[in-house]
């Protein structure tokens, strides 16, 4: 088939997207597809409007890629694409809205609230509201951003204002979440609608104190233990939560759900990624390899699921 790969983009995750895109392009070519590589720039829509392809594989991350906007454009142009649709993409990107949906479906969520940080003059009032509602430690991050960009763990109330300013660089809204300490886990999901299955759960041990941007995308930045060192009962529970989260948002083809498992054995869901990383150090390909699915086979499965 003739497949266009959209990658790069203009979000804070551009470098990651470039690496994901390169991996996807190599795999598609190895699978004998005719590939058109597009470093996507929303200021140049002619790249997309004039496309004549059988399928678009979206290798973008973050804003203008993972938030439903490019999906909406492709749907208006009647061009099939790999991955979740407009609504699911937008909901997953909006952490506050996604958490509300997870809570409605009985998936454990941490206490959180969202605040407008559009107006810097209003930040003092927001700071006061946060102090009244949350106990240290808690997390402040952009409501619609990925890869822990703009995230701050608050251990002192004096850090709140600067953290809000930091979050406002990426989004007009900041989400504040009670800090949950525990084991970092992630669950890749794939399959056709209504028949999705979870791949092996990955336990993440970051080299840094926090599983931050450097830990995620630097070679050796974190250790991935597959399958995670948790009981069979907990494995089954978390996998079911991950599939339920994927379906509740209306995701399609593949996604990845992130969790924190506390010492009290409560698996709190953090978020669902509708376009998880596909770099050489990414989690989804690692889980696929664990079940003897090569990178190329995984990409081809996503293509086939999308065409069907």
C-alpha positions in Angstrom: 0.0 0.0 0.0 0.9 3.6 -0.3 1.3 4.9 3.3 2.1 8.4 4.5 3.9 8.8 7.8 3.3 12.0 9.7 6.0 12.7 12.2 8.1 15.5 13.7 5.5 18.2 14.2 5.7 21.3 16.4 4.9 20.1 19.9 7.4 19.9 22.8 7.7 16.2 21.9 9.1 16.9 18.4 12.4 15.1 18.9 10.6 12.0 20.2 8.2 12.1 17.3 11.1 12.3 14.8 12.6 9.1 16.3 9.2 7.3 16.4 8.6 8.3 12.8 11.9 7.0 11.6 11.2 3.7 13.2 7.8 3.5 11.7 9.1 4.4 8.2 11.8 1.7 8.3 9.3 -0.9 9.4 6.8 0.0 6.7 9.5 -0.1 4.0 10.6 -3.5 5.3 7.0 -4.6 5.0 7.2 -3.6 1.3 4.9 -0.6 1.5 5.4 2.6 -0.6 6.2 5.2 2.1 5.8 9.0 1.9 7.5 10.6 4.9 6.1 14.0 6.0 7.6 16.2 8.7 4.3 17.8 9.6 3.9 21.5 10.0 0.4 22.8 10.7 1.3 26.0 8.9 1.6 24.1 5.6 -1.7 22.1 5.2 -1.0 21.5 1.5 1.2 18.5 2.7 -2.0 16.8 3.9 -4.7 18.3 1.7 -2.9 17.1 -1.5 -2.2 13.6 -0.2 -3.0 10.6 -2.4 -2.4 7.6 -0.2 -4.2 4.4 1.0 -3.4 5.1 4.7 -1.8 7.6 7.0 0.3 6.3 9.9 0.4 9.1 12.6 3.8 9.1 14.3 3.2 12.5 16.0 3.1 13.1 19.7 1.6 15.9 21.8 -0.3 18.9 20.4 -1.5 19.0 16.8 -0.9 15.3 16.6 -2.2 13.4 19.5 -5.1 15.7 20.4 -7.6 14.9 17.7 -6.8 17.9 15.4 -4.9 16.0 12.7 -7.4 13.2 13.0 -10.3 15.6 12.3 -8.5 16.9 9.2 -7.9 13.4 7.8 -11.5 12.5 8.4 -12.7 15.6 6.5 -10.4 14.6 3.7 -11.7 11.0 3.9 -8.2 9.6 4.4 -8.0 6.4 6.6 -5.4 6.6 9.4 -3.9 4.4 12.1 -5.1 4.9 15.7 -7.8 6.5 17.7 -10.4 8.9 16.3 -11.0 12.6 17.0 -13.0 12.3 20.3 -10.9 9.6 21.9 -7.7 11.4 21.0 -9.0 14.7 22.4 -10.3 13.1 25.6 -7.1 11.2 26.3 -5.1 14.3 25.8 -7.2 16.2 28.3 -6.0 14.6 31.5 -8.8 16.1 33.6 -11.6 14.9 31.3 -10.0 11.5 30.9 -9.7 11.0 34.7 -13.5 11.8 35.1 -14.3 9.0 32.6 -11.9 6.6 34.3 -13.6 7.3 37.7 -17.0 6.7 36.2 -15.9 3.3 35.1 -14.5 2.3 38.6 -10.8 2.7 37.7 -8.9 4.1 40.7 -7.8 7.8 40.2 -5.8 10.1 42.4 -7.4 13.2 43.8 -7.0 16.0 41.3 -8.4 19.4 40.1 -7.8 21.6 37.1 -7.2 25.3 37.2 -7.0 28.0 34.5 -3.5 29.5 34.2 -4.2 31.8 31.2 -4.0 35.0 33.2 -0.8 35.5 35.2 -2.6 38.1 37.3 -4.9 35.3 38.6 -2.1 32.9 39.7 -2.0 34.2 43.3 -5.7 33.2 43.7 -5.0 29.8 42.0 -2.1 29.3 44.4 -4.3 29.9 47.4 -7.0 27.5 46.1 -4.4 24.8 45.7 -3.0 25.3 49.2 -6.5 25.0 50.6 -7.3 21.8 48.7 -4.1 19.8 48.5 -1.6 18.4 51.0 2.1 18.3 50.2 3.4 16.4 48.2 1.4 17.0 45.0 2.0 17.3 41.3 1.4 20.3 39.0 1.6 19.8 35.3 -0.1 21.0 32.1 -3.5 19.5 31.6 -2.8 18.7 27.9 0.8 17.7 27.5 2.9 14.5 27.3 6.3 13.1 28.3 6.2 14.8 31.7 6.9 18.2 30.0 6.1 21.1 32.4 5.7 18.7 35.4 6.7 19.8 38.9 6.5 17.8 42.2 5.6 20.2 44.9 7.4 19.5 48.3 7.1 23.1 49.5 4.3 25.6 49.1 6.8 28.2 47.9 7.2 26.1 44.7 3.6 26.4 43.6 3.7 29.8 41.8 6.7 28.9 39.7 5.2 25.5 38.9 2.0 27.1 37.6 4.1 29.5 35.4 6.0 26.5 34.1 2.8 24.6 33.3 1.3 27.7 31.6 4.1 27.6 29.0 2.5 24.4 27.6 -1.2 24.9 28.3 -3.9 27.3 29.4 -4.9 24.9 32.1 -2.9 23.1 34.8 -3.9 19.9 36.6 -3.0 19.4 40.2 -2.8 15.8 41.4 -2.1 14.3 44.8 1.3 12.7 44.6 1.1 8.9 44.5 4.1 6.9 45.5 4.6 3.4 44.2 5.7 1.2 41.3 5.5 2.7 37.8 3.7 0.3 35.5 2.5 0.6 31.9 0.2 -1.6 29.9 0.2 -1.6 26.1 -3.2 -2.4 24.5 -3.9 -3.6 20.9 -6.7 -5.2 18.9 -9.9 -4.5 17.0 -12.8 -2.6 18.7 -14.4 -4.7 21.4 -11.7 -7.4 21.3 -8.7 -5.5 22.7 -6.1 -7.4 24.7 -3.3 -6.3 27.0 0.3 -7.1 26.3 2.6 -7.9 29.2 2.7 -5.3 31.9 6.0 -3.4 32.1 7.6 -2.3 35.4 9.6 0.9 34.9 12.6 1.7 37.1 13.9 5.2 36.2 17.5 6.1 36.7 16.4 9.5 37.9 14.2 10.1 40.9 11.3 10.8 38.6 10.3 9.0 35.3 10.9 12.2 33.4 11.7 13.1 29.8 15.4 12.1 30.2 14.5 8.8 31.7 12.0 8.0 29.0 14.0 8.9 25.9 17.7 8.5 26.8 19.4 5.2 26.1 19.7 3.5 29.6 17.6 6.2 31.2 15.3 3.6 32.7 15.1 -0.2 33.1 12.1 -2.0 31.8 11.1 -5.3 33.6 8.8 -7.5 31.5 6.6 -8.9 32.9 6.3 -6.7 35.9 7.1 -8.2 39.3 3.5 -8.3 40.6 1.1 -11.0 41.5 -1.0 -12.8 38.9 -4.1 -11.4 40.6 -2.9 -7.8 40.4 -1.6 -8.4 36.8 -5.1 -9.5 35.8 -6.8 -6.6 37.6 -4.5 -3.9 36.0 -4.8 -5.4 32.6 -8.6 -5.3 32.9 -8.4 -1.7 34.0 -6.2 -0.8 31.0 -8.5 -2.4 28.5 -11.5 -0.8 30.2 -9.8 2.7 30.1 -9.0 2.2 26.3 -12.6 1.2 25.6 -14.1 3.9 27.8 -12.3 6.7 25.9 -13.2 5.0 22.6 -9.6 4.3 21.6 -8.9 2.3 18.5 -6.1 -0.1 17.3 -3.6 0.6 20.1 -2.9 2.6 23.2 -0.8 2.5 26.4 -2.2 3.0 29.9 0.1 4.2 32.7 -0.4 3.2 36.4 1.2 3.7 39.8 0.8 0.7 42.1 1.0 1.8 45.8 2.2 -0.3 48.7 -1.5 -0.7 49.7 -1.9 -2.5 46.4 -4.1 0.2 44.8 -3.4 0.6 41.0 -4.0 4.3 40.2 -4.3 5.1 36.5 -2.3 8.1 35.4 -3.3 8.5 31.8 -3.8 6.7 28.4 -1.5 7.5 25.5 -3.3 7.1 22.2 -0.1 7.5 20.2 2.6 5.9 22.5 6.2 6.3 21.6 7.7 4.0 18.9 11.4 4.8 19.4 14.1 2.2 20.0 13.8 2.8 23.8 9.9 2.9 23.8 7.7 0.8 26.0 5.2 -0.6 23.5 7.8 -2.2 21.2 9.5 -3.7 24.3 6.3 -5.4 25.4 5.7 -6.7 21.8 9.2 -8.2 21.7 8.4 -10.0 25.0 5.6 -12.0 23.2 7.9 -12.6 20.1 6.3 -9.9 18.0 9.0 -8.0 16.1 8.8 -4.2 15.5 7.9 -4.8 11.9 5.2 -7.3 12.7 3.7 -5.0 15.3 3.5 -2.1 12.8 2.0 -4.3 10.2 -0.6 -5.5 12.7 -1.6 -1.8 13.3 -1.9 -1.2 9.6 -4.1 -4.3 9.1 -6.3 -3.4 12.0 -6.8 0.1 10.6 -7.6 -1.1 7.1 -10.2 -3.6 8.4 
